[in-house]
Amino acid sequence: MDGWSESFSPFHRGEREMHERLGIAERQDIMGRRVMRRSMPDQHRDFFAQLPFVILGSVDDAGAPWASILTGPAGFVTTPTDRSMRIETKALSGDPILGNLVPNAPVSLLGIEPQTRRRNRANLRVNTYTEDRIDLRLAMSFGNCPQYIQTREVEWSEFDADRVEKTVLTHLTDRAIALIARSDTFFVASHNNVDDPETIGGVDVNHRGGKPGFVKIDGNTLTIPDFRGNNAFSTLGNFIVNPRAGLLFLDFETGDVLQLTGSAQVLHDAEETTTGVMGAQRSWSFTFEQGHFLHNAVPSHWRFGDYAMQLSKTGIWT
């Protein structure tokens, strides 16, 4: 069935709070019932099957969200039915996701194709997990607009996921800060731990893009401008009900992955929180608690294309 088939809203309390704050609750409810689904349309299933990487959000035993990258040849993600997904690959050695994929655990998947700026998402729960296969069942499926995505051509090669080297971080090191400062892309996982993950709760993972310098760094605290988007507020809505986040920064030159988890806070007042960042409507902060580098973690060659056209109307922290 196309669209939302349930009588209750596809948005939870935190998301609705954001909508009500902006006076768009009725409009967003109509939009959500049109684009959010209990099954994957064929175009999403075909899209996931052609990807060489996906981003997966999960939660550890302490409730900390993590964002992870999983890679493989095209076809390593399949959808046996419109309500199930299979990922056939090994997770990276040292990635917290290795301990998070227990039966019934909530996870979220972002499929993103940088060269075309297409992205689709699925919120799921774990059925079974083995060393080289994850079987999942769908809770919610929806597409996303192509905004703020930088184009990149990606070439992938085979590698041994068990040979990845891990460096544990107790603070944001100079190397971590340098990667964050030059990044035009990162990924964020969040977790609604209040509502049933089979309905409107569970994990969410999504993309954030901007000009290099759009993430402000102040010690162990990052501040990120929130630019105009589709107003779903999946990430910020989750922060309202559970102020925790997991971030993933990818070094497109070396293939290193920086994974961080910590606390998050929505900063609503644009004038006070986004000074110097043109185009930001509000911002949110992230305070580091745990993290690590996974060295040589992604077997990729990335060739930058161009920045998203929306970035002509945005700025960076000064």
C-alpha positions as CSV (number, residue, x, y, z in Angstrom):
1,M,0.0,0.0,0.0
2,D,1.4,3.4,-0.9
3,G,1.6,5.9,1.9
4,W,1.1,5.5,5.7
5,S,-1.5,2.9,6.5
6,E,-1.9,3.5,10.2
7,S,-4.5,5.7,12.0
8,F,-1.9,7.3,14.2
9,S,0.6,9.9,13.0
10,P,3.9,8.7,11.4
11,F,5.7,11.3,13.6
12,H,6.4,10.9,17.3
13,R,6.2,13.5,20.1
14,G,9.6,15.1,19.5
15,E,9.1,15.5,15.8
16,R,5.6,16.9,16.4
17,E,7.0,19.4,18.9
18,M,9.3,20.7,16.2
19,H,6.4,21.0,13.8
20,E,4.1,22.7,16.3
21,R,6.9,25.2,17.2
22,L,7.0,26.2,13.5
23,G,3.3,26.1,12.9
24,I,3.5,23.4,10.3
25,A,2.0,20.4,12.2
26,E,-1.0,19.9,9.9
27,R,1.0,20.2,6.7
28,Q,3.7,17.8,7.9
29,D,1.2,15.2,9.0
30,I,-0.3,15.2,5.5
31,M,3.2,15.0,4.0
32,G,4.2,12.2,6.4
33,R,1.1,10.1,5.6
34,R,1.9,10.4,1.9
35,V,5.7,9.5,1.9
36,M,6.2,7.2,4.9
37,R,5.4,3.5,4.4
38,R,5.3,0.2,6.1
39,S,6.8,-1.5,3.1
40,M,9.5,-0.6,0.6
41,P,8.5,0.5,-2.9
42,D,10.2,-1.3,-5.8
43,Q,12.3,1.7,-6.7
44,H,13.8,1.7,-3.2
45,R,14.5,-2.0,-3.3
46,D,16.2,-1.6,-6.7
47,F,18.1,1.4,-5.4
48,F,19.5,-0.4,-2.3
49,A,20.6,-3.3,-4.4
50,Q,22.9,-1.2,-6.6
51,L,24.8,0.5,-3.7
52,P,28.4,-0.3,-2.8
53,F,28.0,1.1,0.7
54,V,25.3,2.0,3.3
55,I,25.3,3.8,6.6
56,L,23.8,1.9,9.5
57,G,22.7,3.4,12.8
58,S,22.6,1.3,16.0
59,V,22.6,1.5,19.8
60,D,24.9,-0.1,22.3
61,D,24.1,-1.7,25.7
62,A,24.5,1.7,27.4
63,G,22.1,3.4,25.0
64,A,24.7,5.2,23.0
65,P,23.9,5.7,19.3
66,W,26.6,4.9,16.7
67,A,26.7,5.4,13.0
68,S,28.6,2.8,11.0
69,I,29.6,2.3,7.3
70,L,29.1,-1.1,5.7
71,T,30.6,-1.8,2.2
72,G,30.4,-4.5,-0.4
73,P,30.0,-5.1,-4.1
74,A,26.7,-3.9,-5.7
75,G,24.1,-6.4,-4.6
76,F,25.5,-6.9,-1.0
77,V,22.2,-5.3,0.1
78,T,19.0,-7.2,-1.0
79,T,15.4,-7.1,-0.1
80,P,13.9,-10.6,-0.1
81,T,10.5,-9.1,0.4
82,D,9.2,-5.5,0.6
83,R,9.3,-5.8,4.4
84,S,12.7,-7.5,4.8
85,M,16.3,-6.7,4.1
86,R,19.6,-8.7,4.0
87,I,23.1,-7.2,4.2
88,E,25.9,-9.7,3.3
89,T,29.2,-8.2,4.5
90,K,31.5,-8.1,7.5
91,A,31.3,-5.2,9.8
92,L,34.6,-3.4,10.4
93,S,36.9,-4.7,13.1
94,G,36.6,-2.5,16.1
95,D,33.2,-1.0,15.1
96,P,30.7,-0.9,18.1
97,I,28.0,-2.3,15.7
98,L,29.5,-5.7,16.2
99,G,28.0,-5.9,19.6
100,N,24.8,-4.0,18.8
101,L,23.1,-6.4,16.3
102,V,21.3,-8.6,18.7
103,P,17.8,-10.0,17.9
104,N,15.1,-7.4,17.9
105,A,17.6,-4.5,18.3
106,P,16.4,-1.3,16.4
107,V,18.6,-0.1,13.6
108,S,18.3,2.4,10.8
109,L,19.7,2.3,7.3
110,L,20.6,5.2,5.0
111,G,21.2,4.4,1.3
112,I,22.9,7.3,-0.4
113,E,24.3,7.6,-3.9
114,P,26.6,10.6,-4.0
115,Q,27.0,10.8,-7.8
116,T,23.2,11.2,-8.3
117,R,22.4,12.7,-4.9
118,R,19.7,10.0,-4.3
119,R,19.0,8.9,-0.8
120,N,16.4,6.6,0.8
121,R,16.0,5.4,4.4
122,A,14.7,2.4,6.2
123,N,14.0,1.9,10.0
124,L,14.4,-1.7,10.9
125,R,14.8,-4.4,13.6
126,V,17.3,-7.2,13.7
127,N,16.1,-10.7,13.0
128,T,19.4,-12.5,13.0
129,Y,23.1,-11.6,12.7
130,T,26.1,-13.8,11.8
131,E,29.7,-12.8,11.0
132,D,28.9,-12.0,7.4
133,R,25.1,-11.5,7.2
134,I,22.5,-9.3,8.8
135,D,18.8,-10.2,8.4
136,L,16.4,-7.3,9.2
137,R,12.7,-6.6,9.2
138,L,11.2,-3.3,8.2
139,A,9.3,-0.9,10.5
140,M,9.3,2.2,8.2
141,S,10.5,3.2,4.8
142,F,10.8,6.7,3.3
143,G,12.7,8.7,0.7
144,N,14.6,11.9,1.2
145,C,15.3,14.9,-0.9
146,P,18.7,15.4,-2.5
147,Q,19.6,18.6,-0.7
148,Y,23.1,19.4,0.7
149,I,24.6,16.3,-0.9
150,Q,28.0,16.8,-2.6
151,T,28.5,14.7,-5.7
152,R,31.4,12.2,-5.7
153,E,32.2,9.3,-8.0
154,V,33.1,6.2,-6.0
155,E,35.2,3.2,-7.0
156,W,35.3,0.2,-4.6
157,S,37.8,-2.6,-4.2
158,E,38.0,-5.7,-2.1
159,F,39.6,-5.6,1.4
160,D,39.9,-7.5,4.7
161,A,37.5,-5.9,7.2
162,D,39.4,-7.7,10.0
163,R,42.6,-5.8,9.3
164,V,41.3,-2.4,10.1
165,E,43.3,-0.7,12.9
166,K,41.4,1.0,15.7
167,T,42.6,4.0,17.8
168,V,40.5,4.8,20.9
169,L,39.9,8.5,21.6
170,T,39.5,9.9,25.1
171,H,39.1,13.4,23.6
172,L,39.0,15.1,20.2
173,T,42.6,14.8,19.1
174,D,44.3,17.1,16.6
175,R,43.8,14.5,13.9
176,A,40.1,14.2,14.6
177,I,39.7,18.0,14.7
178,A,41.4,18.4,11.4
179,L,39.1,15.8,9.7
180,I,36.0,17.5,11.2
181,A,37.2,20.9,10.1
182,R,37.7,20.0,6.5
183,S,34.6,17.8,6.2
184,D,31.7,18.8,3.9
185,T,29.7,15.6,4.9
186,F,29.0,13.6,7.9
187,F,26.3,11.1,9.2
188,V,24.3,11.2,12.4
189,A,22.5,8.5,14.3
190,S,19.8,9.2,16.9
191,H,17.5,7.1,19.0
192,N,13.8,7.5,20.1
193,N,14.0,5.1,23.1
194,V,10.4,6.1,24.2
195,D,8.1,4.7,21.5
196,D,7.8,1.2,20.2
197,P,10.4,0.6,17.4
198,E,7.9,-1.4,15.5
199,T,5.7,1.7,15.2
200,I,7.3,5.2,15.4
201,G,10.2,4.7,17.7
202,G,13.7,3.2,17.2
203,V,16.9,4.4,15.6
204,D,17.3,7.0,12.8
205,V,20.4,7.7,10.7
206,N,20.8,10.5,8.2
207,H,23.2,12.7,6.3
208,R,24.4,16.3,7.0
209,G,26.2,18.4,4.4
210,G,27.7,21.9,4.2
211,K,30.7,23.9,3.2
212,P,34.0,22.8,4.9
213,G,33.9,24.7,8.2
214,F,30.2,24.3,8.7
215,V,30.8,22.3,11.9
216,K,32.0,24.5,14.8
217,I,34.6,23.0,17.1
218,D,35.1,24.2,20.6
219,G,37.1,21.7,22.7
220,N,35.0,18.5,22.9
221,T,31.8,20.2,21.7
222,L,30.7,20.5,18.1
223,T,27.9,22.9,17.0
224,I,26.1,22.2,13.7
225,P,23.9,24.6,11.8
226,D,20.5,23.2,10.8
227,F,19.7,24.4,7.3
228,R,16.2,24.5,5.7
229,G,15.2,21.0,4.7
230,N,12.1,18.9,4.4
231,N,10.9,19.7,8.0
232,A,10.5,16.1,9.0
233,F,12.9,16.6,11.9
234,S,13.7,12.9,12.3
235,T,17.1,13.7,13.9
236,L,16.2,16.8,16.0
237,G,12.9,15.2,17.1
238,N,14.8,12.2,18.4
239,F,17.2,14.6,20.3
240,I,14.1,16.1,22.1
241,V,13.0,12.7,23.5
242,N,16.5,11.3,23.9
243,P,19.4,13.8,23.7
244,R,22.2,11.5,22.5
245,A,23.8,11.2,19.1
246,G,26.4,9.2,17.1
247,L,28.4,10.8,14.4
248,L,30.5,9.4,11.6
249,F,33.1,11.4,9.6
250,L,34.7,9.8,6.6
251,D,38.1,10.9,5.3
252,F,37.6,10.7,1.5
253,E,41.4,10.8,0.9
254,T,42.6,8.0,3.2
255,G,39.5,5.9,3.9
256,D,39.8,6.5,7.6
257,V,36.5,6.6,9.6
258,L,36.0,8.7,12.7
259,Q,33.1,7.5,14.9
260,L,31.9,9.6,17.9
261,T,29.1,9.2,20.4
262,G,27.9,11.7,23.0
263,S,25.1,14.0,24.1
264,A,23.1,16.3,21.9
265,Q,21.0,19.4,22.4
266,V,18.7,21.3,20.0
267,L,19.4,25.1,20.0
268,H,16.3,26.7,18.8
269,D,17.1,30.4,18.8
270,A,18.8,31.1,15.4
271,E,20.0,34.6,16.3
272,E,21.9,33.3,19.4
273,T,23.1,30.0,18.1
274,T,24.0,30.5,14.4
275,T,25.7,33.8,14.3
276,G,27.9,33.9,11.2
277,V,26.2,30.9,9.5
278,M,24.1,32.2,6.6
279,G,21.0,30.0,5.9
280,A,20.8,28.3,9.3
281,Q,17.4,28.3,11.0
282,R,18.7,26.8,14.2
283,S,21.5,24.6,15.3
284,W,22.3,21.7,17.5
285,S,25.3,20.8,19.7
286,F,27.1,17.6,20.2
287,T,29.4,16.9,23.2
288,F,31.9,14.1,22.8
289,E,31.9,11.2,25.3
290,Q,33.5,8.2,23.4
291,G,35.0,7.7,20.0
292,H,37.7,6.1,17.9
293,F,39.4,6.2,14.5
294,L,39.2,3.1,12.3
295,H,42.2,3.4,10.1
296,N,42.1,2.4,6.4
297,A,38.5,1.3,7.0
298,V,36.9,2.1,3.6
299,P,38.3,0.5,0.4
300,S,37.4,3.4,-1.8
301,H,38.6,5.9,-4.3
302,W,36.5,9.1,-4.3
303,R,36.6,11.8,-6.9
304,F,34.9,15.0,-5.9
305,G,32.3,16.4,-8.3
306,D,30.6,19.6,-7.1
307,Y,28.9,21.1,-4.1
308,A,25.1,21.0,-3.6
309,M,23.5,24.0,-5.1
310,Q,21.8,24.8,-1.8
311,L,25.2,25.6,-0.3
312,S,25.3,28.9,-2.4
313,K,22.8,30.2,0.2
314,T,24.6,29.0,3.3
315,G,27.8,29.9,5.2
316,I,30.2,28.5,7.8
317,W,31.2,29.3,11.4
318,T,33.4,32.3,11.7
